[in-house]
């Protein structure tokens, strides 16, 4: 197990080094979204974010006919979610048979594709699954974005929530996604590079009351 974790950590480090510009783009976009949507507590609600931006959020069950009309019903068995830009509007479809934790990360991942400009008119995404070090660079960037809106590093650091079970619990994401986040948090903890960017400083200020409340309740 330790050997596997070490290999995964090395893979994460290599990906970050090779794609640092894309990492920074995803990180900054996530901070800007949390600020723009005035998010102040965990767990972050991806559905509220979609509503804020007027993106249509539709489950596979409710959207089956619309998906078929778009000619995209073949995607449903192959991916946990996808998004499309059609008729001057963004639509996010997600598999509501998955766990709540998985659904939340799926939606946040598709938000990443939209916010990072990955799709244009009548284009759609094709794959959404649990994070892996072997994913396509575009999917990795969307996963970075999703992890950073659902599990902001400065908030996890302040809460001392650094292990996969702790991150999964406080952020309501799957253990697989929490493990992906924990590996990145381990690197950040080693470097101790928090609150150096004005955007992250603003995010931390927004979560101050929440962090204080959680820490106080934990001592009681």
N, C-alpha and C positions, 0 to 999 in steps of 0.2 A: 504493500500500500504506500509506504513512504517513498519507495523507488518510483512508483507511478506519479505521485504528487510532485516529486522532484523533476521528472521529465516534463510534466505539464507546465510547471513553473518556468522551466527553461524555454519551452515552446512559446509561452506568453511573452517572455523577455525578448525572444527573437522577433516575434510578430510586432511588438511595440517599436523595436529599433528599426525594422524594415519599413514600417508604415507610420512613423512618428507624426508626419504632417497630417495624415488622415485621423490619427488618434486625437491630436490637438483640435482638429475641426469638429470631431464628434463630441469631445469633452466640452468645448466652448459652446456648441449648439445646445447641449443638455443643460448647462448652467443658464443660458439665455432663456430657455423654455421654462425652467423652474422659476426664474425671476418674472418672466412675462405672465405666467399663470398664477403668480403669487402663492406658490406652494409653501406650506409652513409646517407640515407634519408627515410622518410615515404612518401607514403605507400610502404612497402616492397613488392617486386614482387616475389611471389612463383614460377612462371614459370621460371624466370631467375635462381632461385636456383636449380630447377630441371635440367636445362640446364647445370649449373656449374658441377653438379654431374653425368651428363649423364643418368639421370632417364627419361624414356619415359613418357610424360604427354599427355593423350588422353581423349577427351570428350566422353561421352556416345554415342553421335550422330555419331561421326567419328569412334568410336571403337566398334560399335555394333557387327560387324562380328567377330572381334578378341575376344571380350568377350564371344560370343557364342561358338567359337572354343575352348576356355579355359573351357567351361562348367560352366560359372559363370553368364550367362544372368539372372538367377533367383535373383541375388543380386540387379539388377538395380532398381526394384520397391521398394526395402526395405531400401536402404541406399543412402546417397548423394555422396558417393565415396568409393573407396577401392583401395588397392595396392596389388601387387603380385610379388614374385621373381621367375622368370622363365627364363631358358636359360642363366644364369649368368647375368641377367639384371633385374632392378626394373621397374615396370610399375605402374603408378598411373592413375586410371580412375576416372572421376568426372562427376556429373550431370550438364550439361550445360544449363538445363532449369531453374535452380535456379538463384537467384539474383547474380550479380557480387560479392557482399560482401560475400555471403554465399559460393560461389565457391572458393574464396580466402582462407577462413578458412578451407574448406574441404581439399584443396590441402596441406595446412600447417599441418593439422592434420595427413594426410597420410605420409608426410615427417617426422613427429614425430615418427610414427611407424617404419619407416626405420632407422632413425638416432639412435633410442633407442634400436634397435636390437630385435624388437618384432616379426619379421617374418623371416623364414628360407627358404631353397630351396623348391619351389613349394607350399609354404604356402601363404595364403592371409588373409587380414583383412575382417571383416564381417559387421561392423556397423560404420556409421559416421553420426552424427546428431548434432544439436545445443547443446552446453554444458549444462549439468545438474548435480546437486549435487548427483544424484542417479545413475550415470554411473558406469560401471565396472571400477576397479582401473587402468587397462591398458588403457582404453579409457580416463579416467581422466588425466593420465600422458601424453597421446598424445595431449589432449586439453591444458594442461599446456604448453607444448612445443610450440604448435601453437600460443597460446596467447603471448608467450614471444618472438617469432620471428616477429610477425606482430605488436605487441604493447609493445616494450621493456620498462620496468618500469622506468629506468633512463631517457629515452627520454620523456616519458609522464610527469614525475616529472618536468623536465626542462621546458617543454612547458606549465605546469600548466593545462594539459588536464586530468582531473580526473573523470568527470561525464560520464555516458554511451553515451549521445549524442556527447560530445566532442571527446571521444575515437573513437566512430563509424565514425565520420567525418574525423579525421586526419589519422586514420589507415585503412579506407575503409573496415570495418567489420560490421556485422549486429548488431542491438541493443541488441539482445540476447547475442552474443559473447562479446560485449562491456560491458554489465552488468556483465557478468562473470569476465571480467578483472577489472572492476571498484571495485568490492568487494575485490579483492586481493590488488588493489592499496590502498584502504582505510586502510587495515591492515598495508601496508608498510608505508603509511603516518603517521600513529599513532606511529609506531616504529622508523621511520626515519632511515632506515638501507640501505641507498644507497651508492654505490661506495666503499664498503668494500672488494670486491673481485677483484683481478687483471683482471679477464676476463671482469667484468662489467665496470671497469675503461677503458679498451681498447675500448669497445663498445661505451661508452660515448665520448671518444676522436674522434671516427669515425663520430659521429653525431654532433660534435661541430659546424661546419660551417652551417649545416642545421638548428639546433636549433637557432643559432644567426640570421640567415636570416628570419626565421618565426617570431621570437620575434620582430625584427625590423619592418617587414612588418605589424605586428599587431598594432604597435604604430602609423603608418602613416595614 
